[in-house]
Structures are given as structure tokens and as C-alpha cells.
Amino acid sequence: MSGTQTRVGAFAKEAPAAASAEVRKGPGRPPTRPKPFTPWLFLAPYLVLFSVFVIVPSVFGIWISMHEWDYTLPNKPFVGGENYGELFDPGSVNAGSFWSSMRATGIFTLFSVPLLLVLPLLVALLMNKQFPGRNFFRAVYFAPYVLGVAVVGLMWRYLLDNNIGLVNFYLGVFGLPADTAWTTSLPAAWVALVGVTVWWTLGFNSVIYLAALQDIPAELYEAADVDGANSWQKFRNVTLPGLRPILTFVTINTLIASANMFGQSYIITQGAPGRETRTAIYQIAETGLRNFQMGDAAAMSYMLTLFLMVISIAVFWFFREKKDKPIPAEVPVAADRPLESGAVR
């Protein structure tokens, strides 16, 4: 019996020592290094979709732009850069209509982008405050964005109709001109297109601004209050610097969306009056799909892409992080330098 107790006691003494040694060594097998192809395996679905739906169509589009491409004919002769050259030839068929559509795109972008940058920010600043029914108003501002362009276009085409539209009816009720041709005259057509687009897409930018505002640390505003800053100073020195990355994204996204405007013009004004509101995408679609000139349409699309790339680079440069200039340090006076007369050490 004593021998059994001796063995049990020895085992009890050795067990903690073995356990501590096991802890020092670390339980289990050593960690394995990931295989070099493991990250690419996870990226594969995205890379496949990106290649099939972005890279391949882009390269194929460049190939089409270098051909006289009529998809109803078997022969598609290679013409090199002739389709691009015709866009700069005043005597060509497509040059005048293309640059007219680029002008229309520029007008729409010039008036819509500032409104879609400022108004959503004001709405976001208001929706970021605490007041009853805040979530309801957030949903109200965002609700139009969930509608498709066909729904928005058809609805506003009837609302803006010169004869039966409710817009002119209520303008007449308030004693304002009630015979405005919103879809067939200038500048009323541009007011209609810009106004409808701002009403439709304002909620999207507001939500992005609101998320960015909630991400700004509250301590910065508290420090500004301690320093005695007013509302404008807090907005200028705390809110705007905190929104810099989001402002870059919103500006680029809004510029691209405005430059690619098509549905509103196609449904509401149908390019009227004349061809004044026919945007670049409208002209590209008509040239390629209605006139069967896919080579010319592809060249137009890449010219528009080039302009958007230049504008995007300018926006990135404008919103870049500006480095503060270093403050020049005072030149120290050497200890062994002789003092000028009248100087006190």
C-alpha cells in the first residue's frame, strides 16, 4: 500500500512540472505558413468577374473603335485611328453632333454637380442633429433614389407637361407663369433636367455625408467649444477637414454620373429643343445602335472617357493632402561669436 502511495505522490509532483514544460513549449503543432497562392484563390471570383465584364469589354471596345464596325454586315474593315480623326474634322458627319452633345453634357454637369455637392451636405448636417422624427425624414430624403430612371423620367414628363402637367397648374395657382414649356424650350429644359436629377439623387450623397459626419470624433467639437469657436469656425476647421476623403469620393462619383446622364434626357426632353439637351451618352447610343456605326460610337465613348480621366485627376489634385510648410527655426547664436557693440549676452 505504501508503494502505491509513493508512486502516486511522485506522479503528482511530476505532473505540474510536465504541464509547465508543455505550456512553455506551446500546445499543438507549430503554425503553418499560408501557401503563396491562397490570397489569389480568394481573389479569383472578383478577378474573373472584373476581367470578363470590365477588362475584356474595354479592350474589345478599343478594337471596335479602330474598325468600320457595322454589326449587320459581315465585313468590318480596319481603319486605324480614322474614327478618332473624324471627331476633329469639321467636315465629317459625326464631328458636329458629337461636340454638340459634349457641350450639352458640360452644361448639365456644370449646373448639377455643385448642387449635388452642397445641398446633400446641408441635408446631412440637418439630419445629423437630434430632433423628433429624424429617421423618418432621413427615409423621405433617400426614398426617390430607389426609383429607376424610367419611373422618374415618365413621372416627371407628365408632371412637366405644358398642357396637363401639375407643375404649371400649381404655378398658376400661385400667380406665376403657367405656360412654361419645360421639355421643349431653353433654359426651361435644363432647369427641368437638373432639378429632376437633384431631386432624384440627392438622398444618395446625403447618406454618404451623414456617415462621414458621424465618423468625426466628438472630442474635436468639444475642443472647439472650449476655444470659443462659433458654428462657422467649427464647420470650416473641424467638419470640412474631416470630410476631405468623402468629398473626393462624392465629387468624383457625381462628376462621372452627371457626365453619363442619359435616361433623363432620353425620356423627359427627348433631346429637345432640337438637339440642345442631347448628351454625349445619348449621341453615342444613337450613333451605335440606331445608325449602326459602332466604330464611331466606340471612338466617341473613349473620347468621353479621356475627358473624365483628366477631370478626375484634377479633382484628386485639388483635394490632395497639403503638407504644411516647415516653420524656419531661429538661427542660434554661437557661444564663441563676438557680440556686437551694445549687445547684452
matplotlib code that plots the C-alpha trace (Angstrom):
import matplotlib.pyplot as plt

x = [0.0, 2.9, 4.5, 1.3, 1.1, 4.8, 4.2, 1.0, 2.9, 5.7, 3.3, 1.6, 4.9, 5.9, 2.5, 2.8, 6.3, 5.3, 2.4, 4.5, 7.0, 4.2, 3.0, 6.5, 6.7, 3.3, 0.4, -0.4, 1.6, 3.6, 1.6, 1.7, 2.6, -0.1, 0.5, 1.6, -1.5, -4.0, -4.7, -5.2, -7.6, -9.9, -9.5, -10.2, -14.0, -13.6, -10.8, -12.7, -15.8, -13.7, -11.8, -14.9, -17.1, -14.6, -11.2, -12.3, -15.1, -12.7, -10.0, -12.6, -14.1, -10.7, -10.5, -14.0, -13.1, -10.4, -12.8, -15.6, -17.9, -21.4, -22.7, -25.3, -22.6, -20.0, -17.1, -15.6, -12.6, -9.8, -9.4, -6.9, -7.4, -9.7, -12.7, -10.9, -9.7, -13.2, -14.2, -11.8, -12.7, -15.3, -16.4, -17.2, -20.8, -20.3, -18.0, -20.6, -23.2, -20.6, -19.2, -22.7, -23.5, -20.3, -21.4, -24.8, -23.0, -20.8, -23.8, -25.6, -22.5, -21.7, -25.1, -25.9, -22.6, -22.3, -26.0, -25.4, -22.3, -23.8, -27.5, -26.8, -24.2, -26.8, -29.3, -26.8, -25.8, -29.5, -30.2, -27.2, -28.9, -31.1, -34.8, -38.1, -38.8, -35.2, -35.2, -38.5, -37.0, -33.9, -36.0, -38.0, -34.9, -33.4, -36.7, -36.5, -33.1, -34.6, -36.7, -35.5, -34.7, -37.7, -40.1, -38.6, -38.5, -42.0, -43.4, -41.7, -42.5, -46.2, -45.7, -43.8, -46.1, -47.0, -50.8, -51.7, -48.8, -49.3, -46.2, -47.7, -51.1, -49.7, -47.6, -50.7, -52.4, -49.7, -49.9, -46.7, -46.4, -48.3, -47.4, -43.7, -42.6, -40.4, -39.5, -39.3, -37.7, -34.5, -33.4, -36.5, -35.4, -32.1, -33.9, -36.1, -33.3, -31.1, -34.0, -35.3, -31.8, -31.1, -34.4, -33.8, -30.1, -29.8, -30.5, -27.6, -25.0, -26.7, -26.4, -22.7, -22.1, -24.1, -22.0, -18.8, -20.2, -20.9, -17.3, -15.8, -14.7, -16.9, -13.8, -12.8, -16.0, -15.7, -12.2, -13.5, -16.2, -13.6, -11.6, -14.7, -15.3, -18.6, -20.6, -18.9, -15.4, -16.3, -17.6, -14.6, -11.9, -13.4, -16.2, -14.6, -11.2, -12.9, -14.9, -12.0, -11.7, -15.5, -15.7, -13.2, -15.3, -18.6, -17.2, -15.7, -18.8, -21.1, -19.0, -19.0, -22.7, -23.5, -21.3, -23.0, -26.6, -28.8, -32.2, -33.5, -32.7, -34.0, -37.3, -38.1, -37.0, -36.0, -33.1, -35.4, -35.5, -33.8, -30.6, -29.8, -30.3, -28.9, -26.0, -22.8, -24.2, -27.4, -25.4, -23.2, -26.2, -27.9, -24.7, -24.0, -27.4, -29.6, -27.1, -25.1, -21.8, -20.3, -16.8, -17.6, -19.6, -16.7, -14.4, -16.8, -17.0, -13.3, -13.0, -15.5, -13.5, -10.4, -12.1, -13.4, -9.9, -8.5, -11.2, -10.8, -7.1, -7.8, -10.2, -7.7, -5.1, -7.5, -8.4, -4.9, -3.4, -1.5, 1.7, 2.3, 5.4, 8.0, 8.5, 12.1, 14.0, 15.7, 19.4, 21.2, 24.0, 27.3, 28.8, 32.2, 30.8, 31.9, 29.0, 28.3, 28.7, 25.8, 24.5, 23.9, 24.6]
y = [0.0, 2.3, 1.6, 2.6, 5.9, 6.6, 6.2, 8.4, 11.1, 11.0, 11.3, 14.2, 16.0, 15.4, 16.4, 20.1, 20.2, 18.4, 20.7, 23.8, 22.4, 21.8, 25.4, 26.7, 24.6, 25.7, 23.2, 21.7, 21.7, 24.7, 27.3, 26.6, 29.3, 30.1, 29.0, 31.8, 31.1, 31.3, 35.1, 34.7, 31.9, 34.2, 37.0, 34.7, 35.2, 39.0, 38.9, 36.6, 38.9, 42.0, 40.6, 39.3, 42.4, 45.3, 44.5, 42.4, 44.8, 47.7, 46.1, 44.9, 48.4, 49.8, 47.2, 48.1, 51.8, 51.0, 49.4, 50.5, 48.3, 47.7, 44.7, 44.0, 43.4, 40.6, 42.7, 45.1, 46.8, 48.1, 51.9, 52.5, 56.0, 57.3, 57.2, 59.4, 61.7, 62.3, 63.6, 66.6, 67.1, 69.8, 68.4, 64.9, 63.8, 62.9, 65.7, 68.4, 66.3, 64.8, 68.1, 69.5, 66.6, 67.2, 70.8, 69.6, 67.2, 70.1, 72.3, 69.7, 68.8, 72.4, 73.1, 69.7, 68.8, 71.9, 71.4, 67.7, 68.6, 71.4, 70.5, 66.9, 68.3, 70.7, 67.9, 65.7, 68.4, 68.8, 65.1, 64.7, 66.7, 65.3, 66.1, 64.1, 62.1, 62.3, 58.7, 59.4, 62.4, 60.5, 57.9, 60.6, 62.2, 58.8, 57.3, 58.8, 57.3, 53.8, 54.5, 53.6, 56.2, 55.0, 55.6, 59.0, 60.1, 59.1, 60.6, 64.0, 64.0, 64.1, 66.5, 68.9, 68.7, 72.1, 71.4, 68.8, 69.0, 69.7, 71.9, 74.5, 74.1, 74.9, 77.7, 79.3, 78.9, 81.0, 83.6, 82.6, 81.9, 78.7, 78.2, 77.3, 74.7, 72.7, 70.0, 71.9, 75.3, 76.7, 77.3, 75.6, 72.2, 72.5, 73.6, 70.6, 68.1, 69.5, 69.8, 66.3, 64.8, 66.7, 65.6, 62.0, 61.6, 64.0, 61.3, 59.1, 61.8, 62.8, 59.3, 59.2, 62.7, 61.6, 58.5, 60.6, 63.3, 60.6, 59.3, 62.7, 62.4, 64.4, 65.5, 67.8, 69.7, 69.8, 71.2, 73.8, 74.8, 75.2, 77.5, 79.6, 78.7, 79.6, 77.4, 78.6, 78.2, 74.6, 73.8, 75.3, 73.9, 70.6, 69.4, 70.2, 68.7, 65.6, 65.3, 65.6, 61.9, 61.7, 64.9, 63.5, 60.3, 62.2, 64.7, 62.0, 59.9, 62.8, 64.1, 60.6, 60.1, 63.6, 63.1, 59.8, 61.2, 59.6, 58.4, 61.8, 63.4, 60.5, 60.2, 63.7, 66.0, 63.5, 65.8, 68.8, 71.6, 70.4, 68.6, 71.0, 68.6, 65.5, 64.5, 62.6, 59.2, 59.9, 60.7, 57.6, 55.3, 56.8, 56.6, 53.0, 51.4, 53.4, 54.3, 51.1, 53.0, 51.1, 52.1, 55.8, 55.3, 53.5, 56.3, 58.8, 56.8, 56.7, 60.5, 61.0, 58.6, 60.6, 63.8, 62.2, 60.9, 64.4, 65.9, 63.1, 63.7, 67.4, 66.6, 64.3, 67.0, 69.7, 67.5, 66.2, 66.4, 69.6, 69.4, 72.3, 74.3, 73.8, 76.8, 78.0, 77.6, 80.6, 80.7, 80.0, 82.5, 80.7, 80.9, 81.9, 84.5, 88.0, 90.2, 93.4, 96.6, 97.4, 93.8, 92.1, 88.4]
z = [0.0, 0.9, -2.5, -4.3, -2.4, -3.2, -6.9, -6.7, -4.8, -7.3, -10.2, -8.5, -8.2, -11.8, -13.3, -12.6, -13.9, -17.1, -17.5, -17.1, -19.6, -22.1, -21.6, -22.3, -25.5, -26.6, -27.2, -30.5, -33.7, -34.9, -37.0, -40.8, -43.2, -45.8, -49.3, -51.7, -54.0, -51.1, -51.4, -55.2, -54.6, -52.5, -55.1, -58.0, -58.2, -58.2, -60.7, -63.1, -63.0, -63.3, -66.3, -68.1, -67.5, -67.4, -68.9, -71.9, -73.0, -72.6, -74.8, -77.3, -77.4, -78.4, -81.1, -82.4, -82.4, -84.9, -87.4, -89.6, -87.4, -88.7, -86.8, -89.5, -92.2, -92.3, -93.3, -90.7, -92.3, -90.2, -90.3, -87.5, -85.9, -88.7, -86.4, -83.9, -86.5, -87.9, -84.5, -85.0, -88.7, -89.1, -92.4, -91.1, -90.4, -86.7, -85.5, -85.2, -83.4, -81.1, -79.9, -79.6, -77.3, -75.3, -74.9, -73.6, -71.2, -70.0, -69.3, -67.4, -65.3, -64.6, -63.1, -61.5, -59.7, -57.4, -56.3, -55.7, -53.6, -51.5, -51.0, -49.8, -47.3, -45.9, -45.6, -43.9, -41.4, -40.6, -40.4, -38.1, -35.3, -32.7, -33.2, -33.2, -36.4, -37.6, -39.0, -40.9, -42.6, -43.5, -45.2, -47.0, -48.5, -49.6, -50.9, -54.5, -55.1, -55.0, -58.1, -61.5, -64.2, -66.3, -63.4, -62.6, -66.2, -67.1, -63.9, -64.4, -68.1, -67.2, -64.3, -66.5, -69.5, -70.9, -71.1, -68.5, -66.1, -62.4, -62.2, -64.5, -62.8, -59.3, -60.7, -62.0, -58.6, -57.0, -59.7, -61.6, -65.3, -66.0, -69.7, -69.4, -71.9, -69.5, -72.0, -75.3, -74.6, -73.2, -70.5, -69.0, -70.3, -68.5, -65.3, -65.6, -66.2, -63.4, -61.0, -61.5, -61.2, -58.0, -56.5, -57.6, -56.4, -53.5, -51.0, -52.0, -51.4, -48.2, -46.8, -47.6, -46.0, -42.9, -42.4, -42.7, -40.2, -37.6, -38.0, -37.0, -33.3, -31.0, -29.0, -31.8, -31.5, -27.7, -28.0, -30.5, -28.0, -25.3, -27.6, -28.1, -31.8, -33.4, -35.7, -38.9, -37.4, -36.3, -39.8, -41.5, -39.2, -38.0, -40.3, -43.7, -42.9, -41.6, -44.8, -47.1, -48.2, -48.6, -50.5, -53.0, -53.5, -53.7, -56.2, -58.5, -58.3, -59.0, -61.9, -63.6, -63.0, -64.4, -67.4, -68.1, -67.9, -70.5, -69.2, -68.0, -71.4, -73.4, -71.6, -70.3, -73.1, -75.9, -76.7, -77.4, -78.2, -81.4, -80.2, -77.4, -74.5, -76.3, -74.1, -75.1, -74.0, -75.9, -79.0, -78.6, -78.2, -81.3, -83.4, -82.5, -82.0, -84.4, -87.1, -86.9, -86.6, -83.7, -84.6, -84.4, -81.3, -79.6, -80.5, -79.0, -75.8, -75.4, -76.0, -73.2, -71.0, -71.7, -70.6, -67.4, -66.6, -66.9, -64.7, -62.1, -61.9, -61.4, -58.6, -56.9, -57.1, -55.7, -52.7, -52.0, -48.6, -48.5, -46.4, -44.1, -44.8, -42.0, -39.8, -40.1, -36.9, -35.4, -36.1, -32.8, -31.7, -31.4, -27.9, -29.2, -31.6, -30.6, -29.6, -31.4, -29.6, -27.4, -27.3, -24.0, -23.5]

ax = plt.figure().add_subplot(projection="3d")
ax.plot(x, y, z, "-o")
ax.set_aspect("equal")
plt.show()
